[in-house]
Amino acid sequence: MKKIIVLFAALTIVSCSNEEIADPGTKTNLSSIRFNDYHKNLLINSQDMLFENEKLTTVKNYDDTHSDYTYNNQNLVSKIIDYNSSGEILVITTFLYNNTGKITEMKQLSGPANEEILNGKFVFTHLAGKIVLTKTTENNPPESLEILFNSNNEIEKRTTFLGDYFFKYDFVNGNLEKSSQVGNNGSLSERFTNYKYTNLKNNYSYKKLLYGKEWKLNSYLSSFLNFNSSIMIDLSENLISEYTETQFFKESNLTVIFTSKAGYTFDNKDRMTKMTEDFSMENSGKISNYNSEFIFTYKD
C-alpha cells in the first residue's frame, strides 16, 4: 500500500508554462529533483534524481542503492541498471522503440547480486485501436492482455492476464475522471478511483527527458514493469489535484479509503520549484497520514 503514497511521482513537473507547447526539445536546465517522504513529520524515505544535458542520469536512494540511465540514438532511455549499496548489479532493464518512439519491448534481468529471479520480457504490439502486451517470464508460458482505446485515442479498457476482470477508464475533457475494476459478467467490483484536476496543463514532466514525444504513453507502458496503476494519471491533459481510491474486501467486510491531495509552487519563470502530496488512508475508522514533497533545482 505504501507505493500509492508516491502516486504523484509520475507527474513530477519540470516546467508548467501553459502558453508553451509541449516540446521534448525545450531546454529545462533541470539539475535535480529531491523526493522526501514523511510519516508523523519523520523522514522515512528520500531519493535524489540527477540530470545532465536534459537527461536523467542517476537516481540515488535513501538506502544507498542507486540506478544509472543510458539513452539510445533517439534520445530515449534504453537501459536502467539498479545497484545495491555495495555497487553490485541488482536489475538490468532495457527498452526498445519503434520509429515513432513508442515502446515495443522491455526486458528485465536479475543481476548477480539479486537473490530474486526477475527475468522477464514485455512485448507491445501496436495495432489500430489497441495495444497487445505479451509477457514472458522465467519458466512460465507467455501471457497476454489488451489495452483498448476509444475514438479520442484515450485508454478506455485494460484486460488482465488472468482474464477474470478488466479495468474500465472514463475520460472527460481529456482527463481521467474515474477508473473501475469490472468483472467479466459486467458487475462493478469493490475497487474504484475518482480523480480531480487543476486548470494547469500537464505539458512538462521529467518523463519527457526519458521518453520523448510519446512520454505519456511510454510512461504508462513502462508501468507494467511493476504494475503501478497510478501512472494512468500521466495520460490526463491537466495536473492532478486530488484522488480518492476505495477498496472493499468482501471476505473481511472491510473498506479502505485512500485520499491524496497535491499542491504546486512555481518560480517567476513558470517552473515548478516544489510539489507536495498529502496522503491519508482510512481503515476501520483508523486514519494514517503521510506527506511527500518534491523539490526542484535548476542550473540557472
C-alpha positions in Angstrom: 0.0 0.0 0.0 2.9 2.3 0.6 3.5 2.5 -3.1 0.3 4.6 -3.5 1.8 7.3 -1.3 4.2 8.3 -4.1 1.5 8.2 -6.7 2.3 11.7 -7.9 5.9 10.9 -8.6 4.7 10.1 -12.1 3.8 13.7 -12.5 6.9 15.4 -11.3 7.0 18.6 -13.4 9.9 20.4 -14.9 8.1 23.4 -16.2 4.4 24.3 -16.4 4.0 27.3 -18.7 0.5 26.9 -20.1 1.3 29.1 -23.1 4.1 26.9 -24.4 3.5 23.8 -26.5 5.0 20.6 -25.1 8.2 20.0 -26.9 10.8 17.4 -25.9 13.5 19.8 -27.3 12.6 22.6 -24.8 15.5 23.3 -22.5 14.6 22.9 -18.9 18.0 23.4 -17.2 16.8 20.9 -14.6 19.6 19.9 -12.3 17.9 17.7 -9.7 14.7 16.6 -8.1 14.7 15.7 -4.4 11.9 13.5 -3.1 11.2 13.3 0.7 8.6 11.1 2.2 7.3 11.7 5.8 5.2 10.0 8.4 4.3 11.9 11.5 6.9 14.5 10.5 9.6 12.0 10.4 11.6 11.4 7.2 11.1 7.7 6.2 12.4 7.8 2.6 14.2 10.0 0.2 15.5 10.0 -3.3 17.7 12.3 -5.5 17.2 12.4 -9.2 20.2 13.9 -11.0 20.1 15.4 -14.5 22.7 16.4 -17.1 22.2 17.8 -20.6 18.4 17.3 -20.4 18.7 13.7 -19.4 18.1 11.8 -16.1 21.4 10.2 -15.4 21.3 8.8 -11.9 18.8 8.1 -9.1 20.3 7.9 -5.6 18.1 6.3 -2.9 17.9 6.7 0.9 19.4 3.2 1.5 22.5 4.0 -0.6 21.2 1.9 -3.6 21.2 3.8 -6.9 20.3 3.5 -10.6 22.1 4.6 -13.8 20.3 5.6 -17.0 21.6 5.2 -20.6 20.0 6.6 -23.8 19.8 5.4 -27.5 20.3 7.4 -30.7 16.6 8.6 -30.4 17.5 10.2 -27.1 15.1 7.8 -25.4 16.1 5.8 -22.3 17.4 2.4 -23.4 18.9 0.9 -20.2 18.5 1.3 -16.5 20.9 -0.5 -14.2 19.9 -0.8 -10.5 22.7 -1.3 -7.9 22.8 -2.3 -4.3 24.6 -0.3 -1.6 27.8 -2.1 -2.4 27.7 -1.2 -6.1 26.7 -4.7 -7.3 24.1 -5.1 -10.0 20.6 -6.0 -8.9 18.5 -5.5 -12.0 19.1 -4.5 -15.7 16.1 -3.1 -17.6 16.3 -2.5 -21.3 13.9 -0.8 -23.7 13.3 -0.9 -27.5 11.1 1.5 -29.5 9.6 1.7 -33.0 10.3 4.5 -35.4 7.6 6.8 -33.9 9.2 6.5 -30.4 6.7 4.1 -28.8 8.0 1.3 -26.6 7.8 -2.1 -28.3 9.8 -4.2 -25.8 11.1 -4.1 -22.3 13.4 -6.7 -20.7 14.2 -7.1 -17.0 17.1 -9.3 -16.0 18.3 -10.1 -12.5 21.9 -9.1 -11.8 24.4 -11.3 -9.9 23.7 -9.6 -6.6 19.9 -10.3 -6.8 18.6 -13.3 -5.0 15.2 -12.9 -6.7 14.8 -14.1 -10.3 13.0 -11.3 -12.1 13.9 -12.3 -15.7 11.0 -11.2 -18.0 10.2 -9.8 -21.4 7.3 -7.5 -22.2 6.4 -7.1 -25.9 3.9 -4.4 -27.1 2.2 -4.9 -30.4 0.7 -1.6 -31.6 -2.5 -2.1 -33.6 -5.4 0.1 -34.7 -7.4 0.9 -31.6 -5.4 -1.3 -29.2 -2.1 -2.5 -27.9 -1.4 -6.1 -27.1 1.0 -6.8 -24.3 2.6 -10.3 -24.2 4.7 -11.1 -21.1 7.1 -13.9 -20.8 8.8 -14.7 -17.5 11.2 -17.3 -16.2 10.0 -20.9 -16.8 6.4 -19.7 -17.4 4.3 -19.7 -20.7 3.5 -16.3 -22.3 0.6 -14.3 -21.0 -1.3 -11.6 -22.9 -3.6 -8.7 -22.2 -5.1 -5.9 -24.3 -5.1 -2.1 -23.9 -8.1 -0.7 -25.8 -8.5 3.0 -27.0 -11.7 5.0 -27.7 -12.2 7.3 -30.7 -10.3 10.1 -28.9 -7.3 7.8 -28.6 -7.8 7.6 -24.8 -7.5 4.3 -23.0 -11.0 3.0 -22.2 -10.3 -0.6 -21.1 -7.4 -2.9 -20.0 -7.8 -6.6 -19.7 -5.8 -8.7 -17.3 -3.5 -11.7 -17.7 -5.9 -13.9 -15.7 -8.9 -12.6 -17.6 -11.4 -12.8 -14.7 -12.0 -9.0 -14.7 -10.9 -5.8 -16.5 -10.3 -2.2 -15.8 -12.6 0.5 -17.2 -11.4 4.1 -17.6 -13.7 7.2 -18.1 -12.1 10.3 -19.5 -13.9 13.7 -19.5 -12.3 16.7 -21.4 -9.1 14.8 -21.8 -8.8 13.9 -18.1 -9.2 10.5 -16.4 -12.2 11.1 -14.2 -12.8 7.5 -12.9 -11.3 4.1 -13.1 -13.1 0.9 -12.1 -12.4 -2.7 -11.8 -15.2 -4.7 -13.5 -16.0 -8.4 -13.5 -16.4 -10.1 -16.9 -20.1 -10.5 -16.1 -20.3 -6.7 -16.1 -20.6 -6.4 -12.3 -18.8 -3.4 -10.8 -16.1 -4.6 -8.4 -15.2 -3.3 -5.0 -12.3 -1.1 -6.3 -12.7 2.2 -7.9 -10.9 5.6 -8.0 -12.2 9.2 -8.7 -9.9 12.0 -9.8 -10.0 15.8 -9.7 -7.7 18.2 -11.6 -6.3 21.7 -11.6 -6.6 24.1 -14.5 -2.9 23.7 -15.2 -1.9 21.7 -18.3 0.1 18.5 -17.9 2.6 19.6 -20.5 6.0 19.4 -18.9 7.3 16.4 -17.0 10.7 14.9 -16.4 9.4 11.8 -18.1 9.8 13.7 -21.4 13.5 13.6 -20.8 13.3 9.8 -20.8 10.6 9.0 -23.3 10.4 11.9 -25.7 7.2 12.9 -27.7 5.4 9.8 -26.6 6.2 10.3 -23.0 2.7 9.9 -21.8 2.0 6.6 -23.5 5.5 5.3 -22.8 5.3 6.2 -19.1 2.1 4.2 -18.9 3.6 1.2 -20.8 6.7 1.2 -18.6 4.5 0.9 -15.5 3.8 -2.7 -16.4 7.3 -3.5 -15.0 5.8 -3.1 -11.5 2.0 -2.7 -12.4 1.8 0.7 -10.9 -1.7 1.7 -11.9 -1.2 5.3 -10.7 0.7 6.0 -13.9 -2.6 6.3 -15.7 -2.7 9.9 -14.5 0.2 10.7 -16.8 -2.3 10.4 -19.7 -4.5 13.3 -18.5 -4.5 16.8 -20.0 -4.3 18.6 -16.7 -2.3 18.3 -13.5 -4.0 16.2 -10.8 -5.2 17.9 -7.7 -6.9 15.1 -5.8 -7.9 11.4 -6.0 -9.8 9.0 -3.8 -9.5 5.3 -4.1 -12.0 3.0 -2.4 -11.4 -0.8 -1.9 -13.9 -3.1 -0.3 -12.9 -6.6 0.9 -15.8 -8.9 1.0 -14.1 -11.6 3.0 -13.5 -9.3 5.9 -16.3 -6.8 5.3 -13.6 -4.1 5.3 -13.5 -0.8 3.4 -10.2 1.0 2.9 -10.2 4.5 1.5 -7.1 6.3 0.2 -7.1 10.0 -0.4 -4.4 12.2 -1.8 -4.2 15.9 -2.5 -1.4 17.7 -4.4 -0.1 21.3 -4.2 2.3 23.1 -6.6 4.7 26.0 -6.3 6.3 27.9 -9.2 9.1 30.4 -9.7 9.0 33.6 -11.7 9.9 31.7 -14.8 6.8 29.4 -14.5 9.0 26.5 -13.5 7.9 24.2 -10.7 10.0 24.5 -7.6 8.0 22.3 -5.2 5.3 19.8 -5.3 3.6 18.4 -2.2 1.3 15.5 -1.6 -0.8 14.9 1.5 -2.0 11.3 1.7 -4.3 9.6 4.1 -5.5 6.0 4.5 -8.7 5.2 6.4 -9.1 1.7 7.6 -11.8 0.6 10.0 -12.1 4.1 11.4 -8.4 4.5 11.8 -6.6 7.1 9.8 -3.0 7.2 8.8 -1.4 10.3 7.3 1.7 10.7 5.2 3.1 13.6 3.2 5.6 13.9 0.5 7.5 16.7 -1.3 9.4 17.1 -4.5 12.0 19.9 -4.6 13.4 21.0 -8.0 16.7 22.8 -8.6 17.8 24.3 -11.9 21.2 25.4 -13.3 20.2 29.0 -13.7 
